[in-house]
Amino acid sequence: MIEEAAIVVPRAIGMVRQRAVTAADGSRVSLQVDTICVHGDTPGAAALAAQIRGGLLETGIEVAALR
């Protein structure tokens, strides 16, 4: 699990824009991102979630509650 905002925010943006993520073994995995999970027991989880949201919004990615 990655906890550093400097790594998490660009990674989340890249997942949405590129529709892929780099796995731990270095391979690329295609995906469709509908949600991003921040574990509540992660130190600073609320601040991390806010930074992710801010990063997504700053790059023009729509953020909305699931319906």
mmCIF file as gemmi writes it, N, C-alpha and C atoms, coordinates in Angstrom:
data_model
loop_
_atom_site.group_PDB
_atom_site.id
_atom_site.type_symbol
_atom_site.label_atom_id
_atom_site.label_alt_id
_atom_site.label_comp_id
_atom_site.label_asym_id
_atom_site.label_entity_id
_atom_site.label_seq_id
_atom_site.pdbx_PDB_ins_code
_atom_site.Cartn_x
_atom_site.Cartn_y
_atom_site.Cartn_z
_atom_site.occupancy
_atom_site.B_iso_or_equiv
_atom_site.pdbx_formal_charge
_atom_site.auth_seq_id
_atom_site.auth_asym_id
_atom_site.pdbx_PDB_model_num
ATOM 1 N N . MET Axp A 1 ? 0.848 -1.171 0 1 0 ? 1 A 1
ATOM 2 C CA . MET Axp A 1 ? 0 0 0 1 0 ? 1 A 1
ATOM 3 C C . MET Axp A 1 ? 0.898 1.241 0 1 0 ? 1 A 1
ATOM 4 N N . ILE Axp A 2 ? 0.542 2.193 -0.83 1 0 ? 2 A 1
ATOM 5 C CA . ILE Axp A 2 ? 1.304 3.435 -0.933 1 0 ? 2 A 1
ATOM 6 C C . ILE Axp A 2 ? 0.602 4.497 -0.093 1 0 ? 2 A 1
ATOM 7 N N . GLU Axp A 3 ? 1.35 5.192 0.763 1 0 ? 3 A 1
ATOM 8 C CA . GLU Axp A 3 ? 0.747 6.173 1.671 1 0 ? 3 A 1
ATOM 9 C C . GLU Axp A 3 ? 1.176 7.608 1.39 1 0 ? 3 A 1
ATOM 10 N N . GLU Axp A 4 ? 2.249 7.812 0.627 1 0 ? 4 A 1
ATOM 11 C CA . GLU Axp A 4 ? 2.793 9.147 0.405 1 0 ? 4 A 1
ATOM 12 C C . GLU Axp A 4 ? 1.995 9.873 -0.688 1 0 ? 4 A 1
ATOM 13 N N . ALA Axp A 5 ? 1.449 11.034 -0.349 1 0 ? 5 A 1
ATOM 14 C CA . ALA Axp A 5 ? 0.633 11.801 -1.291 1 0 ? 5 A 1
ATOM 15 C C . ALA Axp A 5 ? 1.394 12.144 -2.564 1 0 ? 5 A 1
ATOM 16 N N . ALA Axp A 6 ? 2.676 12.395 -2.442 1 0 ? 6 A 1
ATOM 17 C CA . ALA Axp A 6 ? 3.482 12.747 -3.621 1 0 ? 6 A 1
ATOM 18 C C . ALA Axp A 6 ? 3.534 11.604 -4.64 1 0 ? 6 A 1
ATOM 19 N N . ILE Axp A 7 ? 3.3 10.389 -4.187 1 0 ? 7 A 1
ATOM 20 C CA . ILE Axp A 7 ? 3.248 9.229 -5.081 1 0 ? 7 A 1
ATOM 21 C C . ILE Axp A 7 ? 1.805 8.898 -5.444 1 0 ? 7 A 1
ATOM 22 N N . VAL Axp A 8 ? 0.92 8.936 -4.452 1 0 ? 8 A 1
ATOM 23 C CA . VAL Axp A 8 ? -0.472 8.514 -4.649 1 0 ? 8 A 1
ATOM 24 C C . VAL Axp A 8 ? -1.231 9.42 -5.616 1 0 ? 8 A 1
ATOM 25 N N . VAL Axp A 9 ? -1.097 10.725 -5.458 1 0 ? 9 A 1
ATOM 26 C CA . VAL Axp A 9 ? -1.895 11.648 -6.291 1 0 ? 9 A 1
ATOM 27 C C . VAL Axp A 9 ? -1.583 11.496 -7.774 1 0 ? 9 A 1
ATOM 28 N N . PRO Axp A 10 ? -0.317 11.578 -8.197 1 0 ? 10 A 1
ATOM 29 C CA . PRO Axp A 10 ? -0.046 11.394 -9.63 1 0 ? 10 A 1
ATOM 30 C C . PRO Axp A 10 ? -0.429 10.001 -10.128 1 0 ? 10 A 1
ATOM 31 N N . ARG Axp A 11 ? -0.285 9.013 -9.268 1 0 ? 11 A 1
ATOM 32 C CA . ARG Axp A 11 ? -0.656 7.642 -9.658 1 0 ? 11 A 1
ATOM 33 C C . ARG Axp A 11 ? -2.163 7.544 -9.89 1 0 ? 11 A 1
ATOM 34 N N . ALA Axp A 12 ? -2.958 8.146 -9.02 1 0 ? 12 A 1
ATOM 35 C CA . ALA Axp A 12 ? -4.416 8.132 -9.184 1 0 ? 12 A 1
ATOM 36 C C . ALA Axp A 12 ? -4.814 8.855 -10.468 1 0 ? 12 A 1
ATOM 37 N N . ILE Axp A 13 ? -4.208 9.998 -10.714 1 0 ? 13 A 1
ATOM 38 C CA . ILE Axp A 13 ? -4.498 10.747 -11.943 1 0 ? 13 A 1
ATOM 39 C C . ILE Axp A 13 ? -4.127 9.905 -13.162 1 0 ? 13 A 1
ATOM 40 N N . GLY Axp A 14 ? -2.967 9.284 -13.125 1 0 ? 14 A 1
ATOM 41 C CA . GLY Axp A 14 ? -2.535 8.441 -14.234 1 0 ? 14 A 1
ATOM 42 C C . GLY Axp A 14 ? -3.446 7.253 -14.461 1 0 ? 14 A 1
ATOM 43 N N . MET Axp A 15 ? -3.931 6.645 -13.381 1 0 ? 15 A 1
ATOM 44 C CA . MET Axp A 15 ? -4.852 5.515 -13.51 1 0 ? 15 A 1
ATOM 45 C C . MET Axp A 15 ? -6.109 5.911 -14.267 1 0 ? 15 A 1
ATOM 46 N N . VAL Axp A 16 ? -6.625 7.085 -13.946 1 0 ? 16 A 1
ATOM 47 C CA . VAL Axp A 16 ? -7.847 7.55 -14.6 1 0 ? 16 A 1
ATOM 48 C C . VAL Axp A 16 ? -7.574 7.917 -16.057 1 0 ? 16 A 1
ATOM 49 N N . ARG Axp A 17 ? -6.541 8.689 -16.286 1 0 ? 17 A 1
ATOM 50 C CA . ARG Axp A 17 ? -6.241 9.179 -17.648 1 0 ? 17 A 1
ATOM 51 C C . ARG Axp A 17 ? -5.743 8.088 -18.583 1 0 ? 17 A 1
ATOM 52 N N . GLN Axp A 18 ? -4.876 7.217 -18.096 1 0 ? 18 A 1
ATOM 53 C CA . GLN Axp A 18 ? -4.26 6.202 -18.951 1 0 ? 18 A 1
ATOM 54 C C . GLN Axp A 18 ? -5.017 4.873 -18.953 1 0 ? 18 A 1
ATOM 55 N N . ARG Axp A 19 ? -5.996 4.763 -18.051 1 0 ? 19 A 1
ATOM 56 C CA . ARG Axp A 19 ? -6.765 3.522 -17.908 1 0 ? 19 A 1
ATOM 57 C C . ARG Axp A 19 ? -5.85 2.312 -17.709 1 0 ? 19 A 1
ATOM 58 N N . ALA Axp A 20 ? -4.81 2.53 -16.917 1 0 ? 20 A 1
ATOM 59 C CA . ALA Axp A 20 ? -3.861 1.463 -16.606 1 0 ? 20 A 1
ATOM 60 C C . ALA Axp A 20 ? -3.075 1.854 -15.369 1 0 ? 20 A 1
ATOM 61 N N . VAL Axp A 21 ? -2.453 0.853 -14.763 1 0 ? 21 A 1
ATOM 62 C CA . VAL Axp A 21 ? -1.612 1.072 -13.588 1 0 ? 21 A 1
ATOM 63 C C . VAL Axp A 21 ? -0.4 0.152 -13.702 1 0 ? 21 A 1
ATOM 64 N N . THR Axp A 22 ? 0.69 0.572 -13.123 1 0 ? 22 A 1
ATOM 65 C CA . THR Axp A 22 ? 1.878 -0.275 -13.089 1 0 ? 22 A 1
ATOM 66 C C . THR Axp A 22 ? 1.826 -1.131 -11.83 1 0 ? 22 A 1
ATOM 67 N N . ALA Axp A 23 ? 1.89 -2.438 -12.017 1 0 ? 23 A 1
ATOM 68 C CA . ALA Axp A 23 ? 1.833 -3.385 -10.908 1 0 ? 23 A 1
ATOM 69 C C . ALA Axp A 23 ? 3.185 -3.432 -10.183 1 0 ? 23 A 1
ATOM 70 N N . ALA Axp A 24 ? 3.207 -4.077 -9.034 1 0 ? 24 A 1
ATOM 71 C CA . ALA Axp A 24 ? 4.427 -4.183 -8.231 1 0 ? 24 A 1
ATOM 72 C C . ALA Axp A 24 ? 5.562 -4.854 -9.001 1 0 ? 24 A 1
ATOM 73 N N . ASP Axp A 25 ? 5.216 -5.744 -9.939 1 0 ? 25 A 1
ATOM 74 C CA . ASP Axp A 25 ? 6.256 -6.429 -10.717 1 0 ? 25 A 1
ATOM 75 C C . ASP Axp A 25 ? 6.688 -5.644 -11.954 1 0 ? 25 A 1
ATOM 76 N N . GLY Axp A 26 ? 6.134 -4.43 -12.121 1 0 ? 26 A 1
ATOM 77 C CA . GLY Axp A 26 ? 6.507 -3.571 -13.237 1 0 ? 26 A 1
ATOM 78 C C . GLY Axp A 26 ? 5.637 -3.718 -14.477 1 0 ? 26 A 1
ATOM 79 N N . SER Axp A 27 ? 4.762 -4.71 -14.506 1 0 ? 27 A 1
ATOM 80 C CA . SER Axp A 27 ? 3.888 -4.892 -15.664 1 0 ? 27 A 1
ATOM 81 C C . SER Axp A 27 ? 2.763 -3.858 -15.643 1 0 ? 27 A 1
ATOM 82 N N . ARG Axp A 28 ? 2.211 -3.556 -16.82 1 0 ? 28 A 1
ATOM 83 C CA . ARG Axp A 28 ? 1.087 -2.619 -16.919 1 0 ? 28 A 1
ATOM 84 C C . ARG Axp A 28 ? -0.207 -3.414 -16.922 1 0 ? 28 A 1
ATOM 85 N N . VAL Axp A 29 ? -1.17 -2.963 -16.136 1 0 ? 29 A 1
ATOM 86 C CA . VAL Axp A 29 ? -2.455 -3.63 -16.023 1 0 ? 29 A 1
ATOM 87 C C . VAL Axp A 29 ? -3.531 -2.646 -16.482 1 0 ? 29 A 1
ATOM 88 N N . SER Axp A 30 ? -4.288 -3.017 -17.511 1 0 ? 30 A 1
ATOM 89 C CA . SER Axp A 30 ? -5.381 -2.175 -18 1 0 ? 30 A 1
ATOM 90 C C . SER Axp A 30 ? -6.531 -2.226 -17.007 1 0 ? 30 A 1
ATOM 91 N N . LEU Axp A 31 ? -7.216 -1.1 -16.861 1 0 ? 31 A 1
ATOM 92 C CA . LEU Axp A 31 ? -8.363 -1.061 -15.955 1 0 ? 31 A 1
ATOM 93 C C . LEU Axp A 31 ? -9.256 0.128 -16.277 1 0 ? 31 A 1
ATOM 94 N N . GLN Axp A 32 ? -10.47 0.053 -15.814 1 0 ? 32 A 1
ATOM 95 C CA . GLN Axp A 32 ? -11.421 1.155 -15.895 1 0 ? 32 A 1
ATOM 96 C C . GLN Axp A 32 ? -11.621 1.649 -14.465 1 0 ? 32 A 1
ATOM 97 N N . VAL Axp A 33 ? -11.215 2.868 -14.18 1 0 ? 33 A 1
ATOM 98 C CA . VAL Axp A 33 ? -11.285 3.39 -12.818 1 0 ? 33 A 1
ATOM 99 C C . VAL Axp A 33 ? -12.628 4.079 -12.597 1 0 ? 33 A 1
ATOM 100 N N . ASP Axp A 34 ? -13.4 3.535 -11.675 1 0 ? 34 A 1
ATOM 101 C CA . ASP Axp A 34 ? -14.663 4.144 -11.28 1 0 ? 34 A 1
ATOM 102 C C . ASP Axp A 34 ? -14.589 4.68 -9.861 1 0 ? 34 A 1
ATOM 103 N N . THR Axp A 35 ? -13.732 4.07 -9.05 1 0 ? 35 A 1
ATOM 104 C CA . THR Axp A 35 ? -13.574 4.493 -7.658 1 0 ? 35 A 1
ATOM 105 C C . THR Axp A 35 ? -12.102 4.398 -7.265 1 0 ? 35 A 1
ATOM 106 N N . ILE Axp A 36 ? -11.736 5.166 -6.269 1 0 ? 36 A 1
ATOM 107 C CA . ILE Axp A 36 ? -10.402 5.08 -5.681 1 0 ? 36 A 1
ATOM 108 C C . ILE Axp A 36 ? -10.6 4.894 -4.187 1 0 ? 36 A 1
ATOM 109 N N . CYS Axp A 37 ? -9.996 3.856 -3.637 1 0 ? 37 A 1
ATOM 110 C CA . CYS Axp A 37 ? -10.161 3.534 -2.227 1 0 ? 37 A 1
ATOM 111 C C . CYS Axp A 37 ? -8.986 4.057 -1.418 1 0 ? 37 A 1
ATOM 112 N N . VAL Axp A 38 ? -9.281 4.755 -0.345 1 0 ? 38 A 1
ATOM 113 C CA . VAL Axp A 38 ? -8.274 5.151 0.629 1 0 ? 38 A 1
ATOM 114 C C . VAL Axp A 38 ? -8.649 4.445 1.927 1 0 ? 38 A 1
ATOM 115 N N . HIS Axp A 39 ? -7.78 3.584 2.402 1 0 ? 39 A 1
ATOM 116 C CA . HIS Axp A 39 ? -8.072 2.836 3.626 1 0 ? 39 A 1
ATOM 117 C C . HIS Axp A 39 ? -8.151 3.788 4.808 1 0 ? 39 A 1
ATOM 118 N N . GLY Axp A 40 ? -9.202 3.689 5.566 1 0 ? 40 A 1
ATOM 119 C CA . GLY Axp A 40 ? -9.43 4.575 6.699 1 0 ? 40 A 1
ATOM 120 C C . GLY Axp A 40 ? -8.383 4.468 7.783 1 0 ? 40 A 1
ATOM 121 N N . ASP Axp A 41 ? -7.689 3.33 7.864 1 0 ? 41 A 1
ATOM 122 C CA . ASP Axp A 41 ? -6.667 3.181 8.899 1 0 ? 41 A 1
ATOM 123 C C . ASP Axp A 41 ? -5.288 3.622 8.417 1 0 ? 41 A 1
ATOM 124 N N . THR Axp A 42 ? -5.212 4.145 7.207 1 0 ? 42 A 1
ATOM 125 C CA . THR Axp A 42 ? -3.958 4.71 6.708 1 0 ? 42 A 1
ATOM 126 C C . THR Axp A 42 ? -3.679 6 7.479 1 0 ? 42 A 1
ATOM 127 N N . PRO Axp A 43 ? -2.479 6.185 8.002 1 0 ? 43 A 1
ATOM 128 C CA . PRO Axp A 43 ? -2.182 7.444 8.693 1 0 ? 43 A 1
ATOM 129 C C . PRO Axp A 43 ? -2.472 8.646 7.782 1 0 ? 43 A 1
ATOM 130 N N . GLY Axp A 44 ? -3.249 9.598 8.274 1 0 ? 44 A 1
ATOM 131 C CA . GLY Axp A 44 ? -3.59 10.786 7.493 1 0 ? 44 A 1
ATOM 132 C C . GLY Axp A 44 ? -4.558 10.514 6.353 1 0 ? 44 A 1
ATOM 133 N N . ALA Axp A 45 ? -5.414 9.492 6.491 1 0 ? 45 A 1
ATOM 134 C CA . ALA Axp A 45 ? -6.318 9.077 5.415 1 0 ? 45 A 1
ATOM 135 C C . ALA Axp A 45 ? -7.191 10.219 4.906 1 0 ? 45 A 1
ATOM 136 N N . ALA Axp A 46 ? -7.765 10.996 5.783 1 0 ? 46 A 1
ATOM 137 C CA . ALA Axp A 46 ? -8.658 12.077 5.35 1 0 ? 46 A 1
ATOM 138 C C . ALA Axp A 46 ? -7.897 13.124 4.534 1 0 ? 46 A 1
ATOM 139 N N . ALA Axp A 47 ? -6.716 13.489 4.996 1 0 ? 47 A 1
ATOM 140 C CA . ALA Axp A 47 ? -5.904 14.463 4.256 1 0 ? 47 A 1
ATOM 141 C C . ALA Axp A 47 ? -5.463 13.891 2.915 1 0 ? 47 A 1
ATOM 142 N N . LEU Axp A 48 ? -5.107 12.615 2.881 1 0 ? 48 A 1
ATOM 143 C CA . LEU Axp A 48 ? -4.707 11.97 1.638 1 0 ? 48 A 1
ATOM 144 C C . LEU Axp A 48 ? -5.868 11.963 0.646 1 0 ? 48 A 1
ATOM 145 N N . ALA Axp A 49 ? -7.066 11.61 1.119 1 0 ? 49 A 1
ATOM 146 C CA . ALA Axp A 49 ? -8.244 11.603 0.254 1 0 ? 49 A 1
ATOM 147 C C . ALA Axp A 49 ? -8.497 13.01 -0.306 1 0 ? 49 A 1
ATOM 148 N N . ALA Axp A 50 ? -8.335 14.021 0.519 1 0 ? 50 A 1
ATOM 149 C CA . ALA Axp A 50 ? -8.539 15.404 0.061 1 0 ? 50 A 1
ATOM 150 C C . ALA Axp A 50 ? -7.505 15.782 -0.992 1 0 ? 50 A 1
ATOM 151 N N . GLN Axp A 51 ? -6.271 15.337 -0.809 1 0 ? 51 A 1
ATOM 152 C CA . GLN Axp A 51 ? -5.221 15.638 -1.794 1 0 ? 51 A 1
ATOM 153 C C . GLN Axp A 51 ? -5.486 14.923 -3.115 1 0 ? 51 A 1
ATOM 154 N N . ILE Axp A 52 ? -5.945 13.69 -3.049 1 0 ? 52 A 1
ATOM 155 C CA . ILE Axp A 52 ? -6.295 12.954 -4.268 1 0 ? 52 A 1
ATOM 156 C C . ILE Axp A 52 ? -7.424 13.672 -4.988 1 0 ? 52 A 1
ATOM 157 N N . ARG Axp A 53 ? -8.461 14.033 -4.25 1 0 ? 53 A 1
ATOM 158 C CA . ARG Axp A 53 ? -9.603 14.743 -4.841 1 0 ? 53 A 1
ATOM 159 C C . ARG Axp A 53 ? -9.138 16.035 -5.495 1 0 ? 53 A 1
ATOM 160 N N . GLY Axp A 54 ? -8.323 16.802 -4.78 1 0 ? 54 A 1
ATOM 161 C CA . GLY Axp A 54 ? -7.817 18.064 -5.317 1 0 ? 54 A 1
ATOM 162 C C . GLY Axp A 54 ? -7.012 17.86 -6.591 1 0 ? 54 A 1
ATOM 163 N N . GLY Axp A 55 ? -6.162 16.845 -6.596 1 0 ? 55 A 1
ATOM 164 C CA . GLY Axp A 55 ? -5.356 16.558 -7.772 1 0 ? 55 A 1
ATOM 165 C C . GLY Axp A 55 ? -6.201 16.174 -8.971 1 0 ? 55 A 1
ATOM 166 N N . LEU Axp A 56 ? -7.212 15.358 -8.732 1 0 ? 56 A 1
ATOM 167 C CA . LEU Axp A 56 ? -8.11 14.962 -9.82 1 0 ? 56 A 1
ATOM 168 C C . LEU Axp A 56 ? -8.838 16.183 -10.379 1 0 ? 56 A 1
ATOM 169 N N . LEU Axp A 57 ? -9.38 17.005 -9.497 1 0 ? 57 A 1
ATOM 170 C CA . LEU Axp A 57 ? -10.112 18.197 -9.938 1 0 ? 57 A 1
ATOM 171 C C . LEU Axp A 57 ? -9.211 19.176 -10.679 1 0 ? 57 A 1
ATOM 172 N N . GLU Axp A 58 ? -7.998 19.373 -10.181 1 0 ? 58 A 1
ATOM 173 C CA . GLU Axp A 58 ? -7.054 20.304 -10.815 1 0 ? 58 A 1
ATOM 174 C C . GLU Axp A 58 ? -6.701 19.897 -12.238 1 0 ? 58 A 1
ATOM 175 N N . THR Axp A 59 ? -6.776 18.613 -12.526 1 0 ? 59 A 1
ATOM 176 C CA . THR Axp A 59 ? -6.439 18.137 -13.863 1 0 ? 59 A 1
ATOM 177 C C . THR Axp A 59 ? -7.682 17.909 -14.726 1 0 ? 59 A 1
ATOM 178 N N . GLY Axp A 60 ? -8.826 18.398 -14.257 1 0 ? 60 A 1
ATOM 179 C CA . GLY Axp A 60 ? -10.041 18.33 -15.062 1 0 ? 60 A 1
ATOM 180 C C . GLY Axp A 60 ? -10.792 17.01 -14.99 1 0 ? 60 A 1
ATOM 181 N N . ILE Axp A 61 ? -10.459 16.175 -14.03 1 0 ? 61 A 1
ATOM 182 C CA . ILE Axp A 61 ? -11.161 14.902 -13.878 1 0 ? 61 A 1
ATOM 183 C C . ILE Axp A 61 ? -12.347 15.114 -12.949 1 0 ? 61 A 1
ATOM 184 N N . GLU Axp A 62 ? -13.521 14.707 -13.401 1 0 ? 62 A 1
ATOM 185 C CA . GLU Axp A 62 ? -14.739 14.883 -12.624 1 0 ? 62 A 1
ATOM 186 C C . GLU Axp A 62 ? -14.724 13.955 -11.417 1 0 ? 62 A 1
ATOM 187 N N . VAL Axp A 63 ? -15.107 14.494 -10.272 1 0 ? 63 A 1
ATOM 188 C CA . VAL Axp A 63 ? -15.215 13.725 -9.041 1 0 ? 63 A 1
ATOM 189 C C . VAL Axp A 63 ? -16.67 13.826 -8.591 1 0 ? 63 A 1
ATOM 190 N N . ALA Axp A 64 ? -17.314 12.685 -8.383 1 0 ? 64 A 1
ATOM 191 C CA . ALA Axp A 64 ? -18.729 12.684 -7.997 1 0 ? 64 A 1
ATOM 192 C C . ALA Axp A 64 ? -19.004 11.505 -7.072 1 0 ? 64 A 1
ATOM 193 N N . ALA Axp A 65 ? -20.018 11.654 -6.25 1 0 ? 65 A 1
ATOM 194 C CA . ALA Axp A 65 ? -20.449 10.56 -5.394 1 0 ? 65 A 1
ATOM 195 C C . ALA Axp A 65 ? -21.074 9.46 -6.254 1 0 ? 65 A 1
ATOM 196 N N . LEU Axp A 66 ? -20.885 8.23 -5.828 1 0 ? 66 A 1
ATOM 197 C CA . LEU Axp A 66 ? -21.523 7.11 -6.538 1 0 ? 66 A 1
ATOM 198 C C . LEU Axp A 66 ? -23.017 7.178 -6.321 1 0 ? 66 A 1
ATOM 199 N N . ARG Axp A 67 ? -23.719 6.828 -7.356 1 0 ? 67 A 1
ATOM 200 C CA . ARG Axp A 67 ? -25.191 6.825 -7.241 1 0 ? 67 A 1
ATOM 201 C C . ARG Axp A 67 ? -25.703 5.419 -7.26 1 0 ? 67 A 1
